[in-house]
Amino acid sequence: MAVSEKDTLITRFCNMRASFTLEASLIFSLVFLLSAALVYIFILMYQHAALQSVTCQAANRGAQYYVKQFDSSNKWSDEAGLYWRIFDGEGDIKRNHIAEHALNMSNPSIIKSEADATISISYIYLMKQLKVEHEKKYLLPVGDLLDIFGIPSKLSLLSVVTCPLEDNAEFIRNMDMIADIKNCLVNNDNKWIGSSKKMDEAIDNLVKNIERPVEIHESFKNN
């Protein structure tokens, strides 16, 4: 009886030891995975902050470069032509330079990533602005496993920044446009602003009528 009880105690002790080893390995693996996930999340948070900073710099410097306040070599532009804004056909070239500048600034990265930048020019009522969209895609550590379940294997971080194009000629044009709208509203002149009395619709109609000669000039220049 004593021998059998001793064997039973040894068997129980071995089983308990095996269960402790299994639980310890599971807990250690879980703690390790959580720690690695937290480290990766902190790295991505840093990358997002860095991406936002780079996009802001690209938008601010790009807005100055676009209106020829300085050239690509960070020097004041020698552009002396009075009417260069009318005949300026380098919009695509300048947007490409701004996109390249944003991508070059974001190249140093802790994690391997894919970067893309898009530059666009738009109007918000009387303000002309430059918009920079900067996107970086990071491959997740278990990306191949996620693909099996139909989950994207890459995490995309997007930063969008807009910056007004501060140009004296643009400012004067906007002030003239406000004066024209005021005169049209006072004199009931519907030729440029239409029949609507709403300010936003009047501005839209006036901008369309002003941009029409520019479109005619561009088509003539291309021919």
N, C-alpha and C positions, 0 to 999 in steps of 0.2 A: 504493500500500500504506500509505503514511504517513497519507493522508487517511482511509482506511477504518479504520485502527487508532485514529485520533483520534476518529472518529465512534463507534466501539465503546466507547471509554473514556468519552465524554460520555454515551452511552446508559446504561452501567452506573452512572455517577455519579448520573444522574437517577433511575434505578430505586432505587438505594440511598437517595437522599435522600427519595424518596416513601415507601419502607418505613419509614425512621426517623420521618417525620412521622406515619404511621399508628400506629406503635408508641407514639410519644410521646402521641398523642391518646388511645389506649386506656389507657395507664398513668395519664395525668392524670385521665381519667374514672373509672377504678377507684379511684384514691386519693381523689378528691372524694367518691364515693359512700360509701366506707368511713368517711371523716371525718364526713360528714353522719350516717351511721348511728350512729357512736359518740356524736356530740353528742346525737342523739335518745334513745339509750339512757340517757345520763347524765341527761337531762331527766326521763325516765320514772322513773329511780331516785330522783331528788329528789322527784318527785310522789308516789311510793309512800311514801317516808319522811314527807312532809307529810301524806298521807292517814292513815297510821298514827297520827301525833301528834294530828290532829284527832279521830279516832275515840276515842282514849284520853281526850281532854279531854271529849268528848261523853258517854262512858260514865261517867266519874267525876262530872261535874257533873249528869248526868241521873239518876244513882242518888240523889244528895242531893236533887234536885228531886222525884223520884218519891215519896220518903218525907216530903216537905214539910219538909225542913230549911231550905229557902228557896224563895221564889216565883220567878216568871219574871223579875222585875225585880232579881234578886240581893239581895233583902232577906230577913231572917229572917221566916218565916211566922208570922202571928198566929193560926194555927189552934189553938184552945184546947179543942176538943171531945175528950172522953176516948175516945169510941167512933167516931171518924171512919174508922178503918181498916175497921170492919165495914160501914159504910154508904157507903164511898167508891165512887162510880160514875164517877170521872173518869179511869179508867185509859187509855182510848183518847185522851182529850184530852191527857193528860200525855205519852203516847208520841208523839203527833203533834208536840207542842212540842219534844221532845228530837230528833226527826228533823229538824225545821226548823232547830234550832240547829246540828246537825251539817252540814247543807247550807249554811247561811249562812257557817259558818267555812271551808268548803272552796271557796267561790265564787272568790276570786282564784286564777287559774291561768295559767301561761305558755302552755299549749296548750288550745285549745277542747275541751271535754269535756261529757259528760252524766253527771249524778250522781244517785244514788238511795240512800236510807237506810231501813233497816228496824229497828224496835225491838220486842223481845219480852221477856217475863218468864217465867222458868222456875224450877223447883226442882231442886236437886241434893241429895238426901237432906234434910237439915235446913236447908239454906242457900237462901235466895231470892236470885236474881241477875237483873240486867238485862243484856241482850245487844244490842249495837249492830253491825249489819252495814252497812258503808258501801262502796258500789261506784261507781267512776268508769270511764267508757268513753271512750277516746281514738281518734280517727280517724287511721289510719296514712297517711303521706304518699302512698303509691301504693295507697290503698284501692280505688279504682275498678278498677285493674288486677287486684288480688287477687280482686275479685268475679267476674271473668271465669273464673278457675280454680277457683272454689268455695271460696276461702280467706276467712275472716272479715276484713272491712275495718276492724274496730275491735278495739282491745286493751283488755281489761277488767282493772282492778286492784281487788282486793277486800281489805278490812280488817275483821276481826272481833275485837271486844273484849268481854269479859264483866266485870262489876263487881258485887260483892255489895251488896245493899241493907242498909246498916247502920242498923238501927232498933232502939231499945231494946225496944220492944214485941215485935218479931220475935225478938230474942235471948231474951227471957223466954219467949216461946211455944216456942222451940226447946228451951230447958232443961226446960220442963215436959213437952215431948214425950219427951225422953230419960228423964225420971223415970217417965213413964207406961209407956214401953216396958220399963223395968227392972222395974217393979211387975208388969206383965203376964207377963213372963218368969218372975219369981220365983213368982207365984201361979198360973201356968198358965192365965191368963185369955185365952181364944181369941176373945172377942167383938170386940176391936178389932184384934188383930194376926194373927189366924188361927192355924192349927196349926203353922206353920213355926217352926223354931228359928233360922233364919238372920236376921241383923240386917237385911240389905238388904230381904228380903221382909217382915219385920215392919214396917219403916218405911214401905214402900209401902202395905201394908194399912192402917196407922194413918192415913196421909195421905189415903187414899181415904175412910175413914170420917169424918175430920174435915171434908173438903171437901164432903161430901154436904149438911149443913145449909146451907152457904153457897150451893150451887146452888139449894136450895129457896127460900132468902131472895131470891135474884136473880130467880127466875121469878115469885115473888109480887110483887116490886117492879115488874117489867115489866107485869104484869097490872093 
